[in-house]
Amino acid sequence: MTGVDGHAAGTREAHGTAGAAGARDPYFPALGNGGYDVRHYALALDYDPASHRLGGTAEITARASQDLSAFNLDLHGLAVRSATVDGAPAAVTRAGDELTLRPARAIRDGGVFRVVVRYDGTPRTLTDSGDTREGWLRTADGAIALGQPQGSMTWFPGNHHPGDKATFDITVTVPEGLTAVSNGELRSQRPTPDGGRTTFAWRSAQPMATYVATVGVGAYDITRSRPGAPGVPVYAAVDRTVAPRVGELLDRVPELTDWSVRKFGPYPFSSTGAIVEREGDADYALETQSRSVFTEDSFDPATLVHELAHQWYGDSVTPRTWRDVWLSEGFATYAEWLYLEEFEDVPVRASFEDAFDSDDNWAFPPADPPEAGQLLGDPVYERGAMTLQKVREAVGDTTFFSVLRGWAETHRHGNASTRDFTAYVERKSGRDLGALWDVWLYGDGRPERS
């Protein structure tokens, strides 16, 4: 067994081979890991906003996809105090963000195993090439966790690649007077035996990619649906200093969720809602599963619709690799265009023309960004949405809206690639759309206007 983080102790000889230290993602080759699939995360967190110190126990249930003598987990910054596999101490070594665990006995291909990692420390923020912060972010009264694309590894160890989704139980203990909000459903809220702190237990019963897992800690005003109210249940948490200014839009969450259901099909999760923080607490809104995160300045109707659409496209149907992220952002941007047409009298074609005229949208093909730093660039959003409009014009409205709903249903709670999507559209429409994909998904430069 290891003592302090990173120093391996001896274990009995194990057969098998080590799982890959990376999922071979084209943009983040070291992110994620090979040799197993996570089935469930049970995270028990304790957070003190005053010291910004986070303590955690991660219980990970996984299934081996090969004979494993060792396997990796991704974790950034925090110190590992102990690890076990199926109740027996495991050796742990560390190289940067890669934890390598060597169990006392090899894990057989197909075997289900349980890993428990205890860890703590001060979470470190990640900053991307555009100076956008992600991870466990300190706020004025607590914290908010944002994980796209790598930030989730700043607050729990795991297989942090969108291709490995799992169910979650997230339990968070915070000082009395604060609330801890997460994905899914609140199972319990109880004071700690010694008083002065409160433990919140959340459960996400539908599979979730790690990058859309979240925890918000703060002094929130909580809004819930009335028991038995029609529609998708709502749970929203709004920073108390912000609440008086965002109430009108917050009241529209049920309406806009119902509108999205009519466009995209049955809502894929058990509840909807939002977490709204102060301006500056985060750098962007994010489609955290079932309960998107906003700052006050990003909480506007179009962005709300964008993040709601992600519950179907991105959260339920998750990109297979980061190269496929246009399937998330292009769809959500198109949802904004549909909203603008229906609620603000801006035709979808006008939104298309505005996007077409923007030079920024032609920097690279949406299905093939040149590097990780451009993974969430303008073409992924707007040229992705333009591609959908060209599909609509090619196949007609009836087939197109059937595609939107059918795509979400066919890959519900799974992963899908660009190739999966193009094949699906051609199968549903009975059309060979190769020329369209060549121009709009993969082509360089702006085509002739049509």
C-alpha positions as CSV (number, residue, x, y, z in Angstrom):
1,M,0.0,0.0,0.0
2,T,1.1,3.5,-0.6
3,G,1.7,5.8,2.3
4,V,1.7,9.4,1.1
5,D,0.8,10.3,-2.5
6,G,3.1,8.8,-5.1
7,H,5.2,6.2,-3.2
8,A,4.5,2.6,-4.2
9,A,4.6,-0.2,-1.7
10,G,5.2,-3.9,-2.8
11,T,2.3,-6.0,-3.9
12,R,2.0,-9.7,-4.9
13,E,2.7,-10.5,-8.5
14,A,-0.3,-9.9,-10.8
15,H,-0.8,-11.1,-14.3
16,G,-2.3,-9.2,-17.2
17,T,-1.2,-5.9,-18.7
18,A,-1.6,-2.3,-17.7
19,G,-4.5,-0.3,-19.1
20,A,-3.5,2.5,-21.4
21,A,-2.7,5.9,-19.8
22,G,-5.0,7.8,-22.2
23,A,-8.1,7.3,-24.3
24,R,-6.3,8.3,-27.5
25,D,-8.5,11.3,-28.0
26,P,-7.3,13.3,-31.1
27,Y,-7.0,16.5,-29.0
28,F,-6.3,15.3,-25.5
29,P,-4.4,12.0,-25.9
30,A,-3.5,11.8,-22.2
31,L,-7.1,12.4,-21.1
32,G,-9.1,9.4,-20.1
33,N,-7.7,5.9,-19.7
34,G,-7.9,2.5,-21.3
35,G,-8.7,-1.0,-20.0
36,Y,-11.9,-0.4,-18.2
37,D,-15.3,1.3,-18.3
38,V,-16.6,3.2,-15.3
39,R,-20.2,2.2,-14.3
40,H,-20.7,4.4,-11.2
41,Y,-19.0,7.2,-9.2
42,A,-19.8,7.7,-5.5
43,L,-18.1,10.9,-4.4
44,A,-18.1,12.0,-0.8
45,L,-16.8,15.6,-0.6
46,D,-16.1,18.0,2.3
47,Y,-15.5,21.6,1.4
48,D,-14.5,24.6,3.5
49,P,-14.9,27.8,1.5
50,A,-12.8,29.8,4.1
51,S,-9.7,27.8,3.5
52,H,-10.7,26.6,0.0
53,R,-9.7,23.1,1.1
54,L,-11.4,20.1,-0.4
55,G,-11.4,16.6,1.0
56,G,-12.9,13.6,-0.9
57,T,-13.4,9.9,-1.1
58,A,-14.1,8.6,-4.6
59,E,-15.6,5.1,-4.8
60,I,-15.5,4.0,-8.5
61,T,-17.2,0.9,-9.8
62,A,-15.9,-0.2,-13.1
63,R,-15.8,-3.2,-15.5
64,A,-12.5,-4.3,-17.0
65,S,-12.3,-4.5,-20.8
66,Q,-9.0,-6.5,-20.6
67,D,-7.0,-8.5,-18.1
68,L,-5.6,-5.7,-15.9
69,S,-2.4,-5.7,-13.9
70,A,-2.7,-2.0,-13.4
71,F,-4.8,0.9,-14.5
72,N,-4.8,4.7,-14.5
73,L,-7.1,7.5,-13.2
74,D,-6.9,11.2,-14.0
75,L,-6.4,13.6,-11.1
76,H,-5.0,17.1,-11.2
77,G,-3.3,18.7,-8.2
78,L,-5.0,17.1,-5.2
79,A,-3.0,14.7,-3.0
80,V,-3.9,11.0,-2.8
81,R,-3.8,9.6,0.8
82,S,-4.8,6.0,0.2
83,A,-6.3,3.7,-2.4
84,T,-7.9,0.2,-2.4
85,V,-9.1,-2.1,-5.1
86,D,-11.9,-4.5,-4.0
87,G,-11.0,-3.7,-0.4
88,A,-7.3,-4.6,-0.6
89,P,-4.6,-1.9,-0.5
90,A,-3.3,-0.9,-4.0
91,A,0.1,0.5,-4.9
92,V,-0.2,4.0,-6.3
93,T,2.4,5.9,-8.4
94,R,1.9,9.3,-10.0
95,A,3.2,11.2,-13.0
96,G,1.6,14.6,-13.3
97,D,-2.2,14.1,-13.8
98,E,-1.9,10.3,-14.1
99,L,-2.4,8.0,-11.1
100,T,-1.4,4.4,-11.7
101,L,-3.0,1.9,-9.4
102,R,-1.6,-1.6,-9.2
103,P,-4.1,-4.0,-7.4
104,A,-2.9,-6.8,-5.2
105,R,-4.5,-9.2,-7.7
106,A,-5.0,-8.9,-11.4
107,I,-8.5,-8.0,-12.6
108,R,-9.9,-10.4,-15.2
109,D,-11.4,-9.2,-18.5
110,G,-15.1,-8.6,-17.9
111,G,-14.7,-8.4,-14.1
112,V,-16.4,-5.7,-12.1
113,F,-14.2,-4.1,-9.5
114,R,-14.4,-1.3,-6.9
115,V,-11.8,1.4,-6.4
116,V,-11.7,3.7,-3.3
117,V,-9.4,6.7,-3.4
118,R,-9.1,9.1,-0.5
119,Y,-7.6,12.5,-1.4
120,D,-7.5,16.1,-0.3
121,G,-5.9,19.5,-0.9
122,T,-6.5,22.9,-2.4
123,P,-8.0,22.5,-5.9
124,R,-6.0,24.0,-8.7
125,T,-7.7,25.9,-11.5
126,L,-6.9,25.0,-15.1
127,T,-6.7,27.8,-17.6
128,D,-6.9,27.1,-21.4
129,S,-5.1,28.9,-24.2
130,G,-7.9,31.6,-24.2
131,D,-7.4,32.3,-20.5
132,T,-10.7,30.6,-19.7
133,R,-10.8,29.0,-16.2
134,E,-12.2,25.6,-15.5
135,G,-12.2,23.2,-12.6
136,W,-13.2,23.8,-9.0
137,L,-13.5,27.6,-9.1
138,R,-13.6,29.7,-5.9
139,T,-16.6,32.1,-5.7
140,A,-17.5,35.0,-3.4
141,D,-19.4,32.7,-1.1
142,G,-18.3,29.1,-2.0
143,A,-17.3,27.4,-5.2
144,I,-18.6,26.2,-8.6
145,A,-17.2,23.2,-10.5
146,L,-17.0,23.5,-14.3
147,G,-15.4,20.6,-16.3
148,Q,-15.2,21.3,-20.0
149,P,-13.0,19.9,-21.4
150,Q,-10.6,18.8,-18.6
151,G,-11.7,20.6,-15.4
152,S,-13.5,17.7,-13.7
153,M,-10.1,16.1,-12.9
154,T,-9.4,19.0,-10.5
155,W,-12.0,17.8,-8.0
156,F,-12.2,14.0,-8.3
157,P,-10.2,11.1,-9.8
158,G,-11.7,9.3,-12.7
159,N,-11.8,8.4,-16.3
160,H,-12.2,11.9,-17.6
161,H,-13.1,11.4,-21.2
162,P,-16.5,12.0,-22.7
163,G,-16.5,8.4,-24.1
164,D,-16.9,6.9,-20.7
165,K,-20.1,7.9,-19.0
166,A,-21.4,6.7,-15.7
167,T,-24.1,7.2,-13.1
168,F,-23.2,9.4,-10.0
169,D,-23.9,9.8,-6.3
170,I,-22.4,13.1,-5.1
171,T,-22.5,13.9,-1.4
172,V,-21.1,17.3,-0.3
173,T,-20.7,18.5,3.3
174,V,-20.4,22.3,3.7
175,P,-20.7,24.9,6.6
176,E,-24.1,25.5,8.0
177,G,-26.0,28.2,6.1
178,L,-24.6,27.2,2.7
179,T,-26.2,24.9,0.2
180,A,-24.4,22.3,-2.0
181,V,-26.1,21.7,-5.4
182,S,-25.2,19.1,-7.9
183,N,-26.7,17.1,-10.8
184,G,-29.8,15.0,-10.7
185,E,-32.0,14.7,-7.6
186,L,-31.5,15.8,-4.0
187,R,-31.8,12.6,-2.0
188,S,-31.2,14.0,1.5
189,Q,-30.2,17.1,3.4
190,R,-29.1,16.6,7.0
191,P,-26.9,18.3,9.7
192,T,-23.7,16.5,10.7
193,P,-23.7,14.8,14.1
194,D,-21.3,17.4,15.6
195,G,-23.4,20.3,14.2
196,G,-22.2,23.4,12.3
197,R,-22.2,21.6,8.9
198,T,-24.8,20.2,6.5
199,T,-24.5,17.2,4.1
200,F,-26.3,17.2,0.8
201,A,-26.7,14.0,-1.1
202,W,-27.4,14.1,-4.9
203,R,-28.0,11.2,-7.3
204,S,-27.8,11.1,-11.1
205,A,-29.4,7.9,-12.2
206,Q,-28.8,8.5,-15.9
207,P,-25.3,8.2,-17.3
208,M,-23.2,11.3,-17.3
209,A,-19.9,12.4,-18.8
210,T,-17.5,13.7,-16.2
211,Y,-17.1,17.1,-17.9
212,V,-20.8,17.9,-17.2
213,A,-20.7,16.9,-13.6
214,T,-20.9,19.9,-11.2
215,V,-21.1,21.0,-7.6
216,G,-22.2,24.5,-6.6
217,V,-21.6,25.7,-3.0
218,G,-23.0,29.0,-1.9
219,A,-25.7,31.0,-0.2
220,Y,-28.5,30.2,-2.7
221,D,-32.1,31.0,-3.1
222,I,-33.7,27.7,-4.1
223,T,-36.7,27.4,-6.4
224,R,-38.5,24.0,-6.8
225,S,-41.5,22.9,-8.7
226,R,-44.6,22.3,-6.7
227,P,-45.2,18.6,-6.0
228,G,-47.4,17.1,-8.7
229,A,-47.0,20.1,-11.0
230,P,-47.2,19.3,-14.7
231,G,-44.1,19.1,-16.9
232,V,-40.5,18.4,-16.0
233,P,-39.6,19.0,-12.4
234,V,-37.5,22.1,-11.8
235,Y,-34.8,22.7,-9.2
236,A,-32.9,26.0,-9.4
237,A,-30.3,27.6,-7.2
238,V,-29.5,31.3,-7.6
239,D,-26.9,33.4,-5.7
240,R,-28.9,35.5,-3.3
241,T,-27.3,38.7,-4.4
242,V,-28.4,37.9,-8.0
243,A,-31.8,36.5,-7.4
244,P,-33.8,39.7,-7.5
245,R,-32.5,40.5,-11.0
246,V,-33.0,37.1,-12.7
247,G,-36.3,36.0,-11.3
248,E,-38.3,36.8,-14.5
249,L,-36.2,34.6,-16.7
250,L,-35.9,31.9,-14.1
251,D,-39.7,31.7,-14.1
252,R,-39.4,30.8,-17.8
253,V,-37.4,27.6,-17.3
254,P,-40.5,25.4,-17.3
255,E,-41.9,27.1,-20.4
256,L,-38.7,26.8,-22.3
257,T,-38.1,23.3,-21.3
258,D,-41.6,22.4,-22.5
259,W,-40.8,24.2,-25.8
260,S,-37.6,22.2,-26.2
261,V,-39.5,19.0,-25.6
262,R,-41.8,19.8,-28.5
263,K,-38.8,20.4,-30.7
264,F,-36.4,17.6,-29.6
265,G,-38.5,14.9,-28.1
266,P,-38.9,13.6,-24.5
267,Y,-36.7,15.3,-21.9
268,P,-33.8,12.8,-21.2
269,F,-33.4,13.4,-17.4
270,S,-35.5,13.4,-14.3
271,S,-35.4,17.2,-13.6
272,T,-34.3,20.5,-15.1
273,G,-33.2,23.8,-13.7
274,A,-30.2,26.1,-13.3
275,I,-27.4,27.3,-11.1
276,V,-26.9,31.1,-11.4
277,E,-23.8,32.6,-10.0
278,R,-22.5,36.2,-9.8
279,E,-20.8,37.9,-12.7
280,G,-17.1,36.9,-12.6
281,D,-17.5,33.7,-10.6
282,A,-17.1,31.8,-13.9
283,D,-16.0,32.7,-17.4
284,Y,-18.8,30.9,-19.3
285,A,-22.1,29.1,-19.0
286,L,-22.0,25.3,-19.2
287,E,-24.5,22.6,-19.9
288,T,-23.9,20.7,-16.6
289,Q,-26.3,17.8,-16.8
290,S,-29.9,18.5,-15.7
291,R,-28.9,21.8,-14.2
292,S,-26.9,24.2,-16.3
293,V,-24.5,26.7,-14.7
294,F,-24.8,30.4,-15.6
295,T,-23.4,33.7,-14.4
296,E,-25.8,36.6,-14.1
297,D,-24.4,38.3,-17.2
298,S,-24.7,35.0,-19.3
299,F,-28.3,34.3,-18.1
300,D,-30.3,35.5,-21.0
301,P,-33.1,33.7,-23.0
302,A,-31.0,32.6,-25.9
303,T,-28.3,31.2,-23.7
304,L,-30.8,29.5,-21.5
305,V,-32.3,27.8,-24.6
306,H,-28.8,26.9,-25.8
307,E,-27.9,25.1,-22.5
308,L,-31.3,23.4,-22.3
309,A,-30.8,22.0,-25.8
310,H,-27.5,20.5,-24.7
311,Q,-29.5,18.3,-22.3
312,W,-30.4,16.4,-25.5
313,Y,-27.4,17.2,-27.6
314,G,-24.2,16.9,-25.6
315,D,-25.4,15.5,-22.3
316,S,-27.7,12.7,-23.3
317,V,-26.1,12.2,-26.7
318,T,-22.5,12.9,-25.9
319,P,-19.7,13.3,-28.4
320,R,-17.7,10.1,-28.8
321,T,-14.4,12.1,-28.9
322,W,-13.7,15.8,-28.6
323,R,-13.5,16.0,-32.4
324,D,-17.2,15.4,-32.4
325,V,-18.1,18.4,-30.2
326,W,-19.8,20.2,-33.1
327,L,-22.6,17.7,-32.6
328,S,-23.1,19.3,-29.2
329,E,-22.5,23.0,-29.9
330,G,-23.9,23.1,-33.5
331,F,-27.2,21.6,-32.3
332,A,-27.4,24.0,-29.3
333,T,-26.7,27.0,-31.5
334,Y,-29.4,25.9,-34.0
335,A,-31.8,25.7,-31.0
336,E,-31.0,29.3,-30.4
337,W,-31.9,30.1,-34.0
338,L,-35.2,28.2,-33.6
339,Y,-36.0,30.2,-30.5
340,L,-35.2,33.5,-32.1
341,E,-37.5,32.7,-35.0
342,E,-40.4,31.7,-32.8
343,F,-40.1,34.3,-30.0
344,E,-38.3,37.2,-31.5
345,D,-39.3,37.1,-35.2
346,V,-35.8,36.5,-36.5
347,P,-36.1,33.9,-39.2
348,V,-33.6,30.9,-39.0
349,R,-32.5,31.8,-42.5
350,A,-31.5,35.3,-41.3
351,S,-29.4,33.8,-38.5
352,F,-27.8,31.6,-41.1
353,E,-27.0,34.6,-43.3
354,D,-25.5,36.5,-40.4
355,A,-23.3,33.5,-39.6
356,F,-22.4,33.0,-43.2
357,D,-21.2,36.6,-43.4
358,S,-18.9,36.4,-40.4
359,D,-15.3,35.7,-41.4
360,D,-14.6,34.1,-38.0
361,N,-16.9,31.1,-38.9
362,W,-14.6,30.1,-41.8
363,A,-11.3,29.7,-39.9
364,F,-11.5,25.9,-40.0
365,P,-14.0,23.0,-40.6
366,P,-16.3,22.4,-37.7
367,A,-15.8,18.6,-37.8
368,D,-12.0,19.0,-37.9
369,P,-10.6,21.8,-35.7
370,P,-6.9,22.1,-36.2
371,E,-5.9,22.0,-32.5
372,A,-7.2,21.7,-29.0
373,G,-7.1,25.4,-28.4
374,Q,-9.7,25.9,-31.2
375,L,-12.0,23.0,-30.1
376,L,-14.7,25.5,-29.0
377,G,-14.1,28.1,-31.7
378,D,-16.8,29.9,-33.6
379,P,-17.0,27.4,-36.5
380,V,-17.9,24.6,-34.2
381,Y,-20.9,26.6,-33.0
382,E,-22.1,28.6,-36.0
383,R,-20.8,26.7,-38.9
384,G,-22.1,23.6,-37.1
385,A,-25.5,25.2,-37.0
386,M,-25.2,26.3,-40.6
387,T,-24.6,22.6,-41.5
388,L,-27.9,21.7,-39.9
389,Q,-29.7,24.4,-41.8
390,K,-28.2,23.1,-45.1
391,V,-29.5,19.6,-44.1
392,R,-32.9,21.1,-43.4
393,E,-33.0,22.7,-46.9
394,A,-31.8,19.4,-48.5
395,V,-34.2,17.0,-46.9
396,G,-37.2,19.2,-46.0
397,D,-38.8,20.2,-42.7
398,T,-40.7,17.0,-42.0
399,T,-37.6,14.8,-42.4
400,F,-35.3,17.3,-40.7
401,F,-37.3,17.6,-37.5
402,S,-37.8,13.9,-37.5
403,V,-34.0,13.6,-37.6
404,L,-33.6,16.0,-34.6
405,R,-35.9,14.0,-32.5
406,G,-34.9,10.6,-33.8
407,W,-31.1,11.3,-33.3
408,A,-31.7,12.2,-29.7
409,E,-33.8,9.1,-29.2
410,T,-31.6,6.7,-31.0
411,H,-28.4,7.6,-29.0
412,R,-30.2,8.5,-25.8
413,H,-27.7,8.3,-22.8
414,G,-24.9,7.2,-25.2
415,N,-22.1,8.5,-27.3
416,A,-22.0,9.2,-31.0
417,S,-19.6,10.4,-33.6
418,T,-19.9,12.7,-36.7
419,R,-19.8,9.6,-38.9
420,D,-22.7,8.2,-36.9
421,F,-24.7,11.4,-37.5
422,T,-24.0,11.6,-41.3
423,A,-25.0,8.0,-41.7
424,Y,-28.1,8.5,-39.7
425,V,-29.3,11.5,-41.7
426,E,-28.7,9.7,-45.0
427,R,-30.5,6.6,-43.8
428,K,-33.5,8.7,-42.5
429,S,-33.7,10.9,-45.6
430,G,-32.8,8.3,-48.3
431,R,-30.4,10.8,-49.7
432,D,-26.6,10.7,-50.5
433,L,-25.4,13.9,-48.8
434,G,-21.7,13.4,-49.3
435,A,-21.3,16.7,-51.2
436,L,-23.0,18.6,-48.4
437,W,-20.7,17.0,-45.7
438,D,-17.6,17.7,-47.8
439,V,-18.5,21.4,-48.0
440,W,-20.0,22.2,-44.7
441,L,-18.4,19.8,-42.2
442,Y,-14.9,19.3,-43.8
443,G,-14.4,21.9,-46.4
444,D,-11.8,24.8,-46.2
445,G,-13.0,28.3,-46.8
446,R,-16.4,29.9,-47.5
447,P,-18.5,28.2,-50.3
448,E,-20.5,30.1,-52.8
449,R,-23.7,31.6,-51.3
450,S,-26.8,29.5,-52.0
